[in-house]
Amino acid sequence: MFRSYPGLVQRLQAEEAKNPRDDDIILDIKAAIHIVEEDQGKTLRDLEKLTSENQITWDLLWALFKLNTLAFNHHSWIQQ
């Protein structure tokens, strides 16, 4: 659900800008956003606060990467 939040917000903005507006879709998107904020609100707030200060915690490091992103580290001394 966390990963869907930015897309839901963008879709809500796009739907609200349309003319004529589809109020049913807008209501559904707002409900989905509310559920994500209710379930992942602390994570969203913590991530926003930390990234605005160019910081991150170990527990929230996963949130910086997109899904299926390959992350690795090469240690030059041991060639691994």
N, C-alpha and C positions, 0 to 999 in steps of 0.2 A: 504494500500500500504506500510506503514511503516514496518509492520511485515514481508513482503515478501522480503525485501532488503537483509538480510543475506543469505537467501536461494538462491536468484538470483546470488549473488556474488560467492557462493560455486558452483553452477551449471555452471557458466561461467568458473571458474577455472577447473572444471572437463571436460567440453567440449573442452577447449583449450588444455588440456593434452592428449586427445584422438588422436589416429592415425588410420585411417585418420580422419581429422577434418571435421565436418559438418558446413561449413561457414554460411549457412542460419540460423541454430539454434543459432550460436554464435552471429550473427547480431541481431536476435530477442531478445536474452537475454540482449545484450548491449542496445538495444532500451528501454527495460523494466527498466533496471537499470537507464538509463538517465531520464526516466519519474519520477521514484521514487525520484531520486536526485533533480530533478527540483521542484517537488511538496513538498517534505519533507526535503529538504536540510538543512534548518535552524534547524529543530528539530534534524536531524542526527548530525550536527556539534556541537550544544549545548550539546547534550547528550554525545558525545564523549569527549568534553572538560571537562564537569563537572565530569563524571565518572573517567576520568584519574586523577582527583584531589580528588577522593573519596567524591564528593559532589553531591547534586541533588537539584533541585528546586521543589516546590509544583506542578507547572505546568507540569513538566516532570516526575513526580513520576510514572505515568501510564506506561511509556516506560520501566521501569525496570522489570515489571511483564509480564509473558507469558499470552496469552489469556486464559480465564476461570480459572485463579488462584484465589483460595479462600484466602482472606486476612482479618484477624480480629484482634481485640485487646481485651484482657480480663483485666478488672480493678479489682484488688484484693480487694480493700477497699469496693467496692459496689457489688462485686460478679456478675458483668455483663460483 
